[in-house]
Structures are given as structure tokens and as C-alpha cells.
């Protein structure tokens, strides 16, 4: 079935997000950055905030009590969040714009804390192309929890079989497939363009191209 709606993840698909962008400014080497992120359990800590579990002030305090010698570095993440963003992934945004121009329905589903999303929203002009943006921190449930996929499908009255979900994390892609959606693992913009062309959503000719008739 040719998709009638594409649901996009944001970080790693449409915008370049990585805490390393910030911590490379604060620590002397890449090795130090990786050691710090491992030491504090950054991924799990960040995921709790993506799932809407409290405020960043409380989250910083809890983690800093466990790692008092890292307090300033821990506090820097929410305080300087926009420095974790390196801008839009231009070729992916080109694809998004082409889909919008072809009248394909577009929804965003992102794991992102409510506080940091509010701070970063101005960095992502392409959000205006979406019919809706679902932010995990605002909903207090994060991918790959099945509940967030159910929420998106119900809120926007989507047929899962006619909905294509695009994400750069295999665990989220698997969860979308379990929810009955078509699911695509994002690796890079050219591969995304090829798959959308194969599915009949793009003609493969590049920016500004009209939709190919099936």
C-alpha cells in the first residue's frame, strides 16, 4: 500500500542533535567526552526526561548528587541545550519539503523533553510543514513505548497500514512495525529518497519535483 502519511522522527533524521557537540566545547578530548557520558549514564538520564519525568532542574539535582564532581557539566546540558544542535540535515529537509509539495500528510513524532523542545523550536523552521508535532515529553510517554504510537494513530486518525514511520533508531522502527505501521530505518538522506521514490511518493529527481503518479 502506498503511504498516505509519513511520520518523521526529528533528531538524527531532520535535525543534527548530539550532546557531543556541546561537550566537545567543555572537555579536552573526545575520549573525555565519551568517558563522561558513560559515567553519568547520559542516555538513560536523557530518556527519562524525554518521557516527561519531572523538570530539568530536578533531574540535574538528582544526577549531580550521584556525581558531585560533574555537577557543572551535568547542569550545562539543559542550560546550553541549543549547542547540542548543529542545524537541519539539509538533504532530509529537502525530502520533507518535496513531500509537503506533493500533498503528502506529514506528522512529527519525537523523543524530546518539553523544556528543551520549547527552547529549540526556533531552530527548526521546517516544523511548519507538519500537520502535527507530537513531543514525548509533553505526552509523558516516549518511543519505543507502544502507547505513543497508539496516541499518534488515534489523534490524527491514521490508518497504520497506510502510514510510513521514519526513525534512526532500530528499536523505534521495530515498535512502529509492531503497531502495524510501515517502518523505515533512516540511515542517510539518499537512502530515504530512494525508498520514498520506490514507494511512489517522490519521483527521485530532486528538490521541486512533483509527485509521480502511481
N, CA, C and O of each residue as an XYZ file, in Angstrom:
856
protein
N       0.845     -1.192      0.000
C       0.000      0.000      0.000
C       0.882      1.244      0.000
O       1.796      1.367      0.815
N       0.602      2.160     -0.916
C       1.341      3.419     -0.943
C       0.948      4.262      0.263
O      -0.241      4.494      0.483
N       1.907      4.723      1.042
C       1.568      5.517      2.230
C       0.853      6.806      1.866
O       1.158      7.437      0.854
N      -0.100      7.189      2.703
C      -0.772      8.477      2.565
C      -0.286      9.476      3.607
O      -0.620     10.659      3.542
N       0.504      8.998      4.569
C       1.065      9.860      5.606
C       2.453      9.358      5.954
O       2.686      8.150      6.009
N       3.379     10.286      6.191
C       4.717      9.928      6.654
C       4.926     10.575      8.021
O       4.757     11.783      8.185
N       5.294      9.752      8.990
C       5.568     10.209     10.345
C       7.079     10.227     10.537
O       7.730      9.187     10.438
N       7.636     11.395     10.810
C       9.082     11.567     10.913
C       9.525     11.739     12.366
O       8.918     12.486     13.134
N      10.584     11.038     12.718
C      11.382     11.416     13.875
C      12.103     12.720     13.528
O      12.232     13.065     12.354
N      12.569     13.439     14.544
C      13.293     14.693     14.303
C      14.792     14.534     14.482
O      15.537     14.604     13.504
N      15.258     14.321     15.720
C      16.687     14.242     15.982
C      17.349     13.075     15.282
O      16.942     11.926     15.455
N      18.370     13.369     14.491
C      19.079     12.339     13.743
C      18.492     12.060     12.384
O      19.096     11.344     11.586
N      17.312     12.613     12.100
C      16.663     12.430     10.803
C      16.524     13.767     10.075
O      16.892     13.892      8.907
N      15.989     14.760     10.781
C      15.779     16.074     10.175
C      16.641     17.168     10.799
O      16.867     18.210     10.184
N      17.117     16.933     12.007
C      17.989     17.918     12.655
C      19.149     17.171     13.299
O      18.974     16.091     13.862
N      20.324     17.757     13.209
C      21.528     17.132     13.753
C      21.628     17.443     15.238
O      21.984     18.553     15.634
N      21.305     16.435     16.060
C      21.395     16.579     17.518
C      22.417     15.591     18.053
O      22.414     14.423     17.662
N      23.282     16.042     18.935
C      24.230     15.164     19.593
C      24.799     15.914     20.793
O      25.346     17.004     20.624
N      24.685     15.356     22.014
C      25.254     16.057     23.167
C      26.748     16.295     23.029
O      27.302     17.177     23.685
N      27.399     15.519     22.185
C      28.847     15.685     21.986
C      29.188     17.044     21.401
O      30.280     17.564     21.635
N      28.254     17.635     20.632
C      28.518     18.971     20.089
C      28.792     19.954     21.215
O      29.672     20.806     21.097
N      28.047     19.841     22.299
C      28.248     20.708     23.459
C      29.478     20.298     24.248
O      30.323     21.135     24.564
N      29.582     19.014     24.567
C      30.629     18.590     25.500
C      32.022     18.626     24.888
O      33.014     18.622     25.618
N      32.113     18.662     23.584
C      33.433     18.874     22.976
C      33.951     20.283     23.238
O      35.152     20.535     23.146
N      33.039     21.200     23.565
C      33.448     22.551     23.933
C      33.856     22.642     25.394
O      34.517     23.600     25.796
N      33.469     21.655     26.191
C      33.669     21.716     27.635
C      34.714     20.750     28.162
O      35.175     20.892     29.295
N      35.089     19.779     27.361
C      36.056     18.762     27.785
C      37.204     18.715     26.782
O      37.023     19.066     25.616
N      38.369     18.287     27.223
C      39.568     18.440     26.380
C      39.673     17.496     25.198
O      40.381     17.809     24.240
N      38.993     16.346     25.222
C      39.167     15.395     24.124
C      37.895     14.583     23.934
O      37.034     14.534     24.813
N      37.792     13.946     22.770
C      36.661     13.052     22.507
C      36.622     11.915     23.511
O      35.546     11.475     23.916
N      37.791     11.438     23.913
C      37.845     10.363     24.913
C      37.245     10.810     26.236
O      36.541     10.047     26.898
N      37.526     12.050     26.615
C      36.950     12.586     27.854
C      35.435     12.737     27.745
O      34.704     12.484     28.702
N      34.981     13.150     26.573
C      33.531     13.285     26.361
C      32.849     11.940     26.520
O      31.853     11.822     27.234
N      33.388     10.917     25.850
C      32.763      9.592     25.917
C      32.807      9.039     27.338
O      31.846      8.417     27.791
N      33.898      9.258     28.030
C      34.007      8.772     29.407
C      32.974      9.451     30.299
O      32.362      8.803     31.148
N      32.780     10.750     30.111
C      31.795     11.484     30.904
C      30.384     10.981     30.631
O      29.627     10.728     31.568
N      30.021     10.833     29.361
C      28.672     10.383     29.022
C      28.400      8.986     29.565
O      27.303      8.701     30.045
N      29.401      8.121     29.486
C      29.255      6.770     30.052
C      29.134      6.813     31.570
O      28.302      6.119     32.155
N      29.965      7.629     32.201
C      29.990      7.691     33.666
C      28.637      8.096     34.241
O      28.173      7.499     35.213
N      28.009      9.092     33.656
C      26.753      9.586     34.229
C      25.532      8.831     33.709
O      24.413      9.081     34.157
N      25.737      7.908     32.765
C      24.598      7.206     32.181
C      23.699      8.155     31.409
O      22.485      8.182     31.609
N      24.313      8.937     30.520
C      23.596     10.022     29.849
C      22.360      9.532     29.103
O      21.296     10.141     29.212
N      22.480      8.464     28.360
C      21.363      8.044     27.517
C      20.126      7.730     28.348
O      19.026      8.173     28.017
N      20.296      6.971     29.420
C      19.150      6.629     30.270
C      18.599      7.877     30.958
O      17.382      8.037     31.059
N      19.477      8.760     31.430
C      19.065     10.002     32.086
C      18.251     10.869     31.141
O      17.195     11.384     31.508
N      18.744     11.022     29.936
C      18.047     11.847     28.956
C      16.695     11.235     28.590
O      15.716     11.952     28.383
N      16.651      9.896     28.512
C      15.396      9.245     28.133
C      14.312      9.485     29.181
O      13.140      9.632     28.832
N      14.686      9.527     30.456
C      13.667      9.798     31.472
C      13.041     11.171     31.256
O      11.851     11.357     31.511
N      13.826     12.123     30.791
C      13.292     13.453     30.530
C      12.484     13.475     29.237
O      11.485     14.188     29.142
N      12.911     12.701     28.244
C      12.097     12.550     27.033
C      10.713     12.012     27.384
O       9.723     12.350     26.735
N      10.655     11.175     28.412
C       9.384     10.591     28.843
C       8.613     11.490     29.802
O       7.570     11.093     30.321
N       9.114     12.693     30.039
C       8.382     13.673     30.827
C       8.405     13.448     32.319
O       7.454     13.801     33.017
N       9.486     12.862     32.819
C       9.562     12.548     34.248
C      10.178     13.703     35.035
O      11.349     13.653     35.410
N       9.379     14.744     35.281
C       9.829     15.864     36.100
C      10.481     16.980     35.311
O      10.426     17.016     34.081
N      11.102     17.891     36.048
C      11.742     19.061     35.440
C      13.234     18.817     35.285
O      13.806     17.934     35.923
N      13.850     19.614     34.429
C      15.296     19.502     34.267
C      16.032     19.921     35.526
O      17.081     19.362     35.843
N      15.500     20.894     36.247
C      16.154     21.318     37.491
C      16.245     20.153     38.466
O      17.281     19.936     39.094
N      15.153     19.406     38.588
C      15.153     18.239     39.480
C      16.066     17.143     38.945
O      16.769     16.485     39.712
N      16.053     16.948     37.627
C      16.876     15.901     37.033
C      18.358     16.182     37.223
O      19.136     15.273     37.513
N      18.745     17.433     37.061
C      20.139     17.825     37.276
C      20.531     17.581     38.733
O      21.608     17.055     39.015
N      19.665     17.960     39.635
C      19.978     17.813     41.058
C      20.133     16.342     41.437
O      21.057     15.987     42.170
N      19.245     15.492     40.949
C      19.332     14.068     41.271
C      20.629     13.462     40.759
O      21.305     12.725     41.477
N      20.973     13.774     39.516
C      22.181     13.188     38.939
C      23.439     13.782     39.566
O      24.428     13.078     39.772
N      23.398     15.074     39.867
C      24.565     15.724     40.466
C      24.853     15.197     41.870
O      26.004     15.195     42.307
N      23.833     14.758     42.565
C      24.078     14.156     43.876
C      24.855     12.845     43.751
O      25.630     12.485     44.637
N      24.638     12.141     42.649
C      25.371     10.897     42.413
C      26.776     11.169     41.895
O      27.685     10.372     42.128
N      26.966     12.278     41.201
C      28.253     12.613     40.584
C      28.577     14.081     40.906
O      28.593     14.919     40.005
N      28.832     14.392     42.169
C      29.010     15.802     42.544
C      30.160     16.497     41.834
O      30.104     17.705     41.605
N      31.199     15.756     41.484
C      32.334     16.366     40.792
C      31.999     16.701     39.340
O      32.779     17.367     38.659
N      30.832     16.239     38.862
C      30.396     16.501     37.485
C      29.227     17.484     37.425
O      28.618     17.654     36.368
N      28.910     18.129     38.542
C      27.709     18.960     38.605
C      27.645     20.001     37.490
O      26.614     20.134     36.830
N      28.728     20.738     37.274
C      28.685     21.810     36.278
C      28.459     21.253     34.875
O      27.719     21.835     34.082
N      29.088     20.144     34.580
C      28.902     19.533     33.260
C      27.481     19.017     33.094
O      26.884     19.163     32.027
N      26.946     18.420     34.134
C      25.572     17.918     34.079
C      24.594     19.073     33.862
O      23.700     18.988     33.020
N      24.769     20.146     34.621
C      23.865     21.292     34.519
C      23.965     21.989     33.168
O      23.016     22.641     32.734
N      25.110     21.855     32.500
C      25.302     22.525     31.214
C      24.365     21.987     30.139
O      23.999     22.716     29.217
N      23.972     20.712     30.248
C      23.171     20.125     29.172
C      21.842     20.858     28.972
O      21.604     21.349     27.869
N      20.971     20.958     29.968
C      19.736     21.715     29.718
C      19.975     23.215     29.579
O      19.265     23.886     28.830
N      20.964     23.748     30.291
C      21.203     25.192     30.239
C      21.691     25.644     28.866
O      21.392     26.757     28.432
N      22.439     24.785     28.187
C      23.022     25.148     26.891
C      22.561     24.187     25.807
O      23.324     23.839     24.906
N      21.300     23.761     25.900
C      20.805     22.709     25.018
C      20.950     23.045     23.539
O      21.283     22.167     22.743
N      20.712     24.280     23.158
C      20.765     24.603     21.730
C      22.144     24.344     21.133
O      22.276     24.201     19.917
N      23.176     24.283     21.984
C      24.510     23.982     21.483
C      24.688     22.499     21.157
O      25.718     22.113     20.606
N      23.701     21.665     21.488
C      23.743     20.256     21.074
C      23.208     20.082     19.663
O      23.296     18.992     19.098
N      22.660     21.136     19.091
C      22.088     21.090     17.749
C      23.060     21.708     16.752
O      23.593     22.795     16.978
N      23.282     21.007     15.654
C      24.189     21.517     14.622
C      23.436     21.946     13.369
O      24.027     22.094     12.299
N      22.116     22.146     13.511
C      21.323     22.634     12.391
C      20.560     21.527     11.680
O      20.743     20.347     11.976
N      19.708     21.911     10.743
C      18.926     20.934      9.988
C      19.820     20.027      9.154
O      20.900     20.431      8.721
N      19.366     18.809      8.934
C      20.003     17.912      7.970
C      19.390     18.282      6.618
O      18.298     17.830      6.274
N      20.101     19.099      5.871
C      19.528     19.825      4.738
C      18.891     18.887      3.713
O      17.781     19.147      3.249
N      19.571     17.811      3.357
C      19.027     16.919      2.323
C      17.765     16.211      2.800
O      16.884     15.915      1.993
N      17.664     15.935      4.098
C      16.432     15.361      4.633
C      15.292     16.378      4.604
O      14.153     16.039      4.281
N      15.608     17.622      4.942
C      14.588     18.664      4.901
C      14.116     18.893      3.468
O      12.943     19.192      3.245
N      15.010     18.758      2.502
C      14.607     18.841      1.087
C      13.554     17.787      0.768
O      12.565     18.072      0.093
N      13.771     16.568      1.257
C      12.801     15.488      1.050
C      11.469     15.853      1.698
O      10.410     15.676      1.097
N      11.529     16.363      2.926
C      10.314     16.766      3.633
C       9.549     17.819      2.830
O       8.328     17.735      2.697
N      10.256     18.795      2.303
C       9.614     19.853      1.535
C       8.969     19.308      0.267
O       7.896     19.760     -0.131
N       9.619     18.341     -0.365
C       9.044     17.734     -1.558
C       7.773     16.960     -1.233
O       6.793     17.024     -1.976
N       7.790     16.236     -0.132
C       6.580     15.521      0.283
C       5.442     16.497      0.569
O       4.296     16.263      0.185
N       5.771     17.582      1.241
C       4.763     18.604      1.529
C       4.208     19.185      0.229
O       3.001     19.392      0.101
N       5.086     19.446     -0.725
C       4.649     19.980     -2.007
C       3.795     19.004     -2.800
O       3.005     19.408     -3.653
N       3.955     17.721     -2.516
C       3.162     16.687     -3.186
C       1.896     16.350     -2.420
O       1.204     15.387     -2.752
N       1.586     17.140     -1.393
C       0.362     16.965     -0.595
C       0.326     15.652      0.162
O      -0.743     15.086      0.391
N       1.499     15.168      0.549
C       1.565     14.012      1.441
C       1.407     14.523      2.874
O       2.066     15.485      3.271
N       0.549     13.889      3.632
C       0.346     14.308      5.017
C       1.601     13.999      5.827
O       2.197     12.933      5.670
N       2.003     14.932      6.695
C       3.240     14.815      7.454
C       2.966     15.047      8.940
O       2.303     16.012      9.322
N       3.490     14.142      9.766
C       3.396     14.246     11.215
C       4.801     14.050     11.775
O       5.573     13.256     11.237
N       5.139     14.757     12.838
C       6.410     14.548     13.537
C       6.134     13.838     14.856
O       5.184     14.167     15.566
N       6.974     12.867     15.171
C       6.903     12.145     16.445
C       8.312     12.077     17.006
O       9.154     11.339     16.497
N       8.564     12.837     18.044
C       9.932     12.976     18.531
C      10.053     12.667     20.008
O       9.195     13.047     20.805
N      11.119     11.976     20.367
C      11.518     11.856     21.765
C      12.299     13.108     22.128
O      13.424     13.302     21.669
N      11.696     13.963     22.958
C      12.302     15.253     23.269
C      11.632     15.762     24.535
O      10.410     15.676     24.657
N      12.386     16.280     25.460
C      11.762     16.825     26.666
C      10.983     18.084     26.314
O      11.326     18.804     25.376
N       9.936     18.333     27.079
C       9.103     19.508     26.806
C       9.898     20.801     26.936
O       9.744     21.712     26.124
N      10.745     20.882     27.953
C      11.502     22.118     28.194
C      12.512     22.397     27.092
O      12.580     23.512     26.576
N      13.291     21.392     26.733
C      14.323     21.637     25.719
C      13.712     21.779     24.329
O      14.269     22.476     23.481
N      12.575     21.128     24.083
C      11.923     21.315     22.782
C      11.455     22.751     22.630
O      11.603     23.348     21.564
N      10.894     23.301     23.684
C      10.460     24.701     23.624
C      11.642     25.622     23.327
O      11.507     26.599     22.590
N      12.805     25.302     23.909
C      13.991     26.127     23.691
C      14.530     25.997     22.275
O      15.106     26.943     21.738
N      14.345     24.823     21.667
C      14.951     24.540     20.370
C      14.012     24.764     19.196
O      14.453     24.764     18.046
N      12.736     24.953     19.461
C      11.765     25.010     18.375
C      12.127     26.053     17.325
O      11.939     25.825     16.130
N      12.642     27.185     17.765
C      13.007     28.240     16.831
C      14.144     27.882     15.896
O      14.377     28.573     14.905
N      14.862     26.795     16.206
C      15.960     26.341     15.352
C      15.467     25.476     14.193
O      16.256     25.086     13.332
N      14.144     25.169     14.164
C      13.622     24.203     13.194
C      12.442     24.790     12.439
O      11.291     24.471     12.735
N      12.723     25.644     11.470
C      11.664     26.278     10.681
C      10.808     25.257      9.940
O       9.641     25.516      9.643
N      11.381     24.111      9.646
C      10.650     23.102      8.864
C       9.475     22.507      9.631
O       8.654     21.811      9.034
N       9.369     22.757     10.930
C       8.240     22.223     11.693
C       6.907     22.722     11.156
O       5.880     22.076     11.361
N       6.906     23.856     10.476
C       5.676     24.396      9.908
C       5.106     23.503      8.806
O       3.946     23.655      8.423
N       5.908     22.583      8.301
C       5.446     21.700      7.233
C       4.583     20.547      7.752
O       3.923     19.864      6.969
N       4.589     20.332      9.053
C       3.856     19.213      9.628
C       2.427     19.588      9.976
O       2.141     20.709     10.398
N       1.528     18.614      9.788
C       0.151     18.776     10.255
C       0.083     18.727     11.780
O      -0.810     19.320     12.384
N       1.014     18.030     12.390
C       1.043     17.922     13.836
C       2.422     17.505     14.300
O       3.152     16.837     13.568
N       2.783     17.894     15.513
C       4.068     17.536     16.106
C       3.779     16.952     17.494
O       3.223     17.628     18.359
N       4.161     15.697     17.689
C       3.960     15.015     18.962
C       5.308     14.930     19.666
O       6.250     14.318     19.162
N       5.385     15.554     20.841
C       6.616     15.626     21.622
C       6.453     14.729     22.841
O       5.545     14.926     23.649
N       7.325     13.757     22.969
C       7.175     12.754     24.025
C       7.110     13.376     25.412
O       6.312     12.950     26.247
N       7.944     14.381     25.662
C       7.967     14.995     26.979
C       6.664     15.675     27.343
O       6.306     15.749     28.519
N       5.948     16.175     26.340
C       4.647     16.790     26.586
C       3.580     15.731     26.848
O       2.629     15.966     27.593
N       3.747     14.566     26.229
C       2.772     13.481     26.390
C       3.107     12.567     27.564
O       2.276     11.770     27.998
N       4.337     12.691     28.077
C       4.825     11.868     29.182
C       4.863     10.382     28.832
O       4.582      9.525     29.669
N       5.210     10.103     27.605
C       5.460      8.735     27.155
C       6.370      8.845     25.939
O       6.160      9.700     25.079
N       7.382      7.977     25.864
C       8.402      8.091     24.824
C       8.525      6.804     24.027
O       8.261      5.713     24.531
N       8.926      6.954     22.783
C       9.283      5.787     21.976
C      10.380      4.994     22.691
O      11.271      5.608     23.278
N      10.355      3.686     22.668
C       9.506      2.806     21.856
C       8.238      2.319     22.549
O       7.675      1.310     22.125
N       7.770      2.987     23.585
C       6.547      2.568     24.265
C       5.400      2.503     23.249
O       5.164      3.484     22.543
N       4.689      1.388     23.157
C       3.583      1.277     22.196
C       2.532      2.369     22.361
O       1.854      2.727     21.399
N       2.392      2.904     23.583
C       1.339      3.890     23.835
C       1.507      5.152     22.999
O       0.515      5.779     22.625
N       2.747      5.535     22.699
C       2.921      6.777     21.940
C       2.563      6.584     20.472
O       2.116      7.522     19.812
N       2.757      5.375     19.960
C       2.328      5.094     18.585
C       0.804      5.040     18.512
O       0.208      5.540     17.558
N       0.184      4.442     19.506
C      -1.276      4.416     19.571
C      -1.836      5.828     19.650
O      -2.853      6.137     19.030
N      -1.164      6.686     20.421
C      -1.605      8.076     20.556
C      -1.582      8.795     19.213
O      -2.548      9.467     18.854
N      -0.495      8.660     18.475
C      -0.369      9.335     17.183
C      -1.432      8.838     16.204
O      -2.086      9.632     15.528
N      -1.592      7.536     16.138
C      -2.576      6.971     15.210
C      -3.987      7.432     15.547
O      -4.775      7.751     14.657
N      -4.298      7.463     16.836
C      -5.647      7.860     17.262
C      -5.862      9.359     17.075
O      -6.897      9.779     16.558
N      -4.882     10.171     17.497
C      -5.056     11.626     17.457
C      -5.238     12.132     16.039
O      -6.037     13.036     15.795
N      -4.504     11.555     15.109
C      -4.563     12.049     13.729
C      -5.361     11.142     12.808
O      -5.357     11.313     11.589
N      -6.047     10.168     13.410
C      -6.944      9.275     12.668
C      -6.233      8.650     11.469
O      -6.700      8.725     10.332
N      -5.111      8.042     11.756
C      -4.281      7.447     10.711
C      -4.568      5.964     10.585
O      -4.791      5.267     11.575
N      -4.559      5.502      9.358
C      -4.587      4.070      9.081
C      -3.152      3.572      9.198
O      -2.313      3.969      8.389
N      -2.832      2.720     10.173
C      -1.430      2.325     10.339
C      -0.837      1.690      9.085
O       0.340      1.898      8.789
N      -1.626      0.924      8.348
C      -1.104      0.251      7.149
C      -0.747      1.246      6.055
O       0.054      0.934      5.174
N      -1.334      2.444      6.099
C      -1.059      3.472      5.096
C      -0.176      4.581      5.646
O      -0.092      5.662      5.064
N       0.486      4.311      6.773
C       1.348      5.297      7.421
C       2.777      4.786      7.467
O       3.034      3.681      7.944
N       3.704      5.591      6.970
C       5.123      5.241      6.972
C       5.818      6.005      8.092
O       5.740      7.232      8.158
N       6.498      5.273      8.973
C       7.238      5.870     10.078
C       8.723      5.814      9.768
O       9.231      4.774      9.348
N       9.437      6.942      9.975
C      10.867      7.050      9.665
C      11.608      7.453     10.936
O      11.288      8.471     11.550
N      12.591      6.661     11.326
C      13.338      6.916     12.565
C      14.734      6.349     12.400
O      14.937      5.414     11.625
N      15.714      6.912     13.130
C      17.090      6.435     13.015
C      17.451      5.397     14.067
O      18.593      4.939     14.097
N      16.520      5.012     14.930
C      16.798      4.025     15.970
C      16.018      2.739     15.685
O      14.789      2.762     15.613
N      16.730      1.619     15.524
C      16.041      0.366     15.195
C      14.948     -0.011     16.183
O      13.915     -0.540     15.775
N      15.148      0.248     17.472
C      14.144     -0.135     18.460
C      12.826      0.609     18.227
O      11.750      0.058     18.461
N      12.911      1.850     17.772
C      11.692      2.611     17.490
C      11.033      2.147     16.199
O       9.807      2.098     16.105
N      11.836      1.810     15.219
C      11.313      1.283     13.959
C      10.589     -0.036     14.204
O       9.513     -0.272     13.655
N      11.183     -0.890     15.026
C      10.540     -2.168     15.348
C       9.212     -1.946     16.072
O       8.236     -2.647     15.806
N       9.172     -0.977     16.982
C       7.941     -0.705     17.717
C       6.841     -0.186     16.796
O       5.673     -0.537     16.962
N       7.209      0.643     15.833
C       6.223      1.141     14.871
C       5.675      0.000     14.018
O       4.476     -0.059     13.743
N       6.552     -0.895     13.605
C       6.102     -2.047     12.820
C       5.145     -2.917     13.628
O       4.157     -3.421     13.093
N       5.434     -3.092     14.909
C       4.550     -3.854     15.785
C       3.186     -3.181     15.898
O       2.171     -3.858     16.058
N       3.158     -1.854     15.816
C       1.902     -1.107     15.864
C       1.144     -1.163     14.545
O       0.061     -0.590     14.429
N       1.700     -1.846     13.552
C       1.031     -2.015     12.265
C       1.398     -1.004     11.209
O       0.836     -1.010     10.114
N       2.349     -0.123     11.532
C       2.768      0.897     10.584
C       3.839      0.348      9.642
O       4.555     -0.592      9.987
N       3.942      0.934      8.469
C       5.118      0.712      7.645
C       6.265      1.440      8.341
O       6.083      2.558      8.824
N       7.429      0.826      8.396
C       8.508      1.392      9.213
C       9.817      1.350      8.449
O      10.179      0.330      7.863
N      10.517      2.466      8.464
C      11.763      2.610      7.715
C      12.865      3.111      8.631
O      12.709      4.133      9.298
N      13.969      2.398      8.662
C      15.144      2.836      9.417
C      15.912      3.859      8.591
O      16.381      3.565      7.492
N      16.031      5.062      9.137
C      16.779      6.112      8.459
C      18.268      5.878      8.634
O      18.755      5.696      9.750
N      18.991      5.884      7.511
C      20.450      5.792      7.552
C      21.099      7.056      7.009
O      22.077      7.548      7.571
N      20.557      7.581      5.919
C      21.041      8.834      5.356
C      19.996      9.356      4.372
O      19.123      8.600      3.946
N      20.071     10.647      4.002
C      19.056     11.212      3.109
C      18.959     10.531      1.740
O      17.842     10.337      1.260
N      20.068     10.157      1.086
C      19.903      9.487     -0.212
C      19.110      8.181     -0.121
O      18.288      7.892     -0.991
N      19.355      7.392      0.930
C      18.603      6.151      1.091
C      17.127      6.450      1.357
O      16.252      5.737      0.864
N      16.848      7.494      2.129
C      15.461      7.892      2.361
C      14.796      8.273      1.052
O      13.676      7.844      0.774
N      15.473      9.069      0.253
C      14.909      9.478     -1.032
C      14.642      8.268     -1.932
O      13.605      8.194     -2.592
N      15.575      7.330     -1.952
C      15.388      6.143     -2.796
C      14.164      5.351     -2.361
O      13.382      4.904     -3.200
N      13.992      5.176     -1.053
C      12.860      4.384     -0.575
C      11.536      5.098     -0.835
O      10.559      4.457     -1.220
N      11.490      6.404     -0.632
C      10.254      7.133     -0.897
C       9.934      7.161     -2.387
O       8.766      7.167     -2.776
N      10.966      7.178     -3.215
C      10.757      7.082     -4.658
C      10.215      5.708     -5.018
O       9.296      5.588     -5.829
N      10.784      4.675     -4.415
C      10.311      3.306     -4.674
C       8.847      3.143     -4.297
O       8.106      2.407     -4.949
N       8.438      3.833     -3.241
C       7.061      3.726     -2.781
C       6.104      4.645     -3.534
O       4.903      4.643     -3.264
N       6.624      5.426     -4.474
C       5.763      6.264     -5.292
C       5.444      7.623     -4.713
O       4.565      8.318     -5.222
N       6.151      8.024     -3.641
C       5.880      9.310     -3.014
C       6.704     10.442     -3.625
O       6.308     11.606     -3.557
N       7.840     10.107     -4.216
C       8.698     11.074     -4.889
C       9.040     10.534     -6.272
O       8.946      9.332     -6.519
N       9.438     11.431     -7.169
C       9.846     10.945     -8.489
C      11.351     10.730     -8.592
O      11.853     10.258     -9.612
N      12.077     11.090     -7.506
C      13.511     10.829     -7.461
C      14.370     11.846     -8.159
O      15.591     11.700     -8.202
N      13.744     12.903     -8.720
C      14.524     13.868     -9.495
C      15.128     14.980     -8.652
O      15.950     15.749     -9.149
N      14.737     15.079     -7.391
C      15.337     16.096     -6.540
C      14.375     17.195     -6.157
O      13.183     17.110     -6.453
N      14.886     18.248     -5.486
C      14.034     19.323     -4.971
C      13.139     19.932     -6.045
O      13.558     20.170     -7.178
N      11.885     20.176     -5.644
C      10.935     20.820     -6.525
C      10.210     19.877     -7.449
O       9.364     20.327     -8.222
N      10.494     18.592     -7.412
C       9.874     17.647     -8.323
C       8.450     17.327     -7.889
O       8.193     17.166     -6.696
N       7.528     17.232     -8.826
C       6.169     16.850     -8.459
C       6.077     15.365     -8.142
O       6.970     14.589     -8.482
N       4.999     14.986     -7.495
C       4.800     13.580     -7.162
C       4.577     12.771     -8.434
O       3.875     13.208     -9.346
N       5.178     11.596     -8.482
C       4.968     10.670     -9.590
C       3.630      9.979     -9.415
O       3.324      9.501     -8.322
N       2.825      9.916    -10.466
C       1.546      9.212    -10.390
C       1.787      7.714    -10.298
O       2.639      7.179    -11.008
N       1.038      7.025     -9.421
C       1.219      5.577     -9.313
C       0.694      4.861    -10.547
O       0.765      3.634    -10.627
